[in-house]
Amino acid sequence: MAIYFHFYLSEYYGLITGVSLLLVSLILGCMCGFMMLDERDDHLIQYYAVTPLSRSGYLICRLVTAIVLSIIYDMILLLFAAPRSITIAQVMYLLPMAVLEAPIIALFLVAFAANKVEGLALSKGASLTVAIPAAAWFIHSPLKFGFGIFPAFWIYELMNSDYEGEPWKALLLMLIGIGVHLLVVCVMLRKFLLRQD
């Protein structure tokens, strides 16, 4: 009977690392988003808008905080806590995408939630955008690229790809992934600014 349930956990180390990275970004993004929702509920954003900081400066400060914290925690995770050893090259490929996840989630919350209660509900939806693309790990056909609309997919794909001796493959995945992340950031940012107006 045991033979049917026999598997090697080492085959999923990349998946575990990808999920861990994205959970860091999810937590930091939700933290940043809830702070902004709290400040919007208290009408503080309007006050910031008339100070030298301005609305755009306020938004940049909040998102940069999430990005900086994400860089610190992601590097600690990749270099010291990953289930398999990660090279500096892999860190450089993964880090740009991983740190962009936090502002995406923060902007998602403030763009679509009217208050903190709605933000709490939407944070559950944000966690699905991290979990759903993980299914592509188990799909061994080009159909898996249908999950490419989710920014998190490109992190999983980079962890799942064998690019030993072919670093251009990793570079290509990273560039596509960064492009998707930046596109989603722009969409969420536009939605947030329209909501503020």
N, C-alpha and C positions, 0 to 999 in steps of 0.2 A: 504493500500500500504506500509506503514512504517514497517509493520510486516515482510516483506520479506527482509528488509535491517537491521533488528535488530541484533546486535551482541555485545558481551562484549569485549572491548579493553583489559581488564585484562587477557584474554586468550592468548594474544600475547605479553605480557610483556617480556617473555623470548626471543622471536624472536627479539623484539626491542633492548633488551640488547645485544644479540649476534651480530646483525648488527652494533650497536654502537661500540662494541669492535673491530670488524673487520675493521670498517672505520678508527678508530684510527691507527691500524696497516697498513692499506692501505696508508694513508697519510704519515706516518713516513717512510714506506718502499719506497714509490715513492720519497720522499725527499732525502733519502739516495742514492737511485739508480740514481737520476738525478745528485747529487753531484759527484758520481763516473763516470758517463758518461761525465760530464763536464770536470773532471780531465783527463779522457782518451782522450777526444778530444784535450785537451791542452798538451798531452803527459807528464803529470805530474807523471803518474803511473810508467813510465820507470825511472824517476828520483828517486822516492821513492824506487825503487827496488835496487838501488846501494847505498842507505844510510843504516845506522845501523837499521833503522826501517824495511827495507826489504819489499817485496811485500806482504808476508803473514802478517806481522805486520800492514801494511797499511790496508789490508782487515779486519783484526780483529778489528782495531780501528774504522773503519766505521760501521761495523756490531754491535759492542758492543754499540756504540753511539745510534743506532736505538733501540737496545734491552733495554738499560737503560731508554731512553725516553718513550718507550712503557710501561715498568713496572710502571713508575710514572703516566702516563696519564691513563692507564688501572685501576690502583688502585683507582685513584680519581674518575673515572667513576663508578666503581663497588661499591665503598663505599658511594659515596655522590650523584651520578647523575642517578643511575639506577632507572627505573620506579617502581620496586618492591625491597623490602629489600633483600640484599644479605648477607649471613652469611660468616664468615671468612673461613669456610670450603669450601664453594663454590668458594670464591676468590682463594684459594689454588689449587682447581681443574681446574679453568679456566685460571689462569694467565700463567702457563707454556706454554700452547698452544697458547694463544693470543700473547705473546711476540715473539714467533717463527714465527708468520706471517710476521712481518716487515722484517727480514732478507730474508725470502723466496721471498717476492715481490722485494726487492732490488736486490737480486741475479738474479731473473728472468729478470729484466730489463737489467742488465749489461751483462748477459749471452747471450741474444738473440738480443739486440739492437746494431747496429753498431754506432749510434750517438744519439744525443739528440732528433732529429726529430722522429726517429724510436722509441726511448724510450717513447715519448709522445703517440704515437699510441699504443704501447704495454701496457702502463699504463691503457688504456681503457680495454684491454684484461684481465689485472690483476684484474680489478674491477669485471669482470664477474666471476672469480674464487671465489669471495666473495659472489656474488649475486646468482649464479646458485644453490649452495647447500642449499640455504634457501628454495627451493621448497620442500625439504624433510620434512619440518615442516608440510606440508599438506598431506603427504603420510602416511597412517596408515597400512603399511604392510612391511614385510622384504625387499621388493624391494627398499626401501629408502636407504638401505646400499650400493646400487650401486653408490650413491654419495660419498661413503667413500674414493674414490680416490682423492677427493678434501680435503685438510687439514682442510679447514673451516667447513666442514660438522660436524666434531667431536665436535666443539664448539656449533653448533646449537643443535646437538643431546644431549649434556650434559645439555643444557638449557631446552630441551624439555622433558627430562626423569624425571620420578617420582622415586626418590631413597630414599625417607624418610624411615628411619628404615633399609635401605639396602645400606649402604655407599660403599659396595664393588662394586656395579654396577657403581657408579660414578668413583671409583678408576680404574675400568677396562676400562671404556670409556676414562678416562684421559690417561692411559698408552697406549692404542691403538692409541689415537690421537697424543700423543707425538711421538710415533714410526713413524707414517705416516709423521708428520712434519719433523722429523730428516732425514727420508729417502729422502724427497723432498729437504731439505737443502743440503744433500750430492750430489744429482743429479745436482742441480743448481750450487753448488760449483765446481764440476768436470767440468761442461760445461764452467763455467767462466774461470777456470784455463787453459783449453784447448784453449779457445779463446785468452787468453793473450799470450800463447806460439806461 
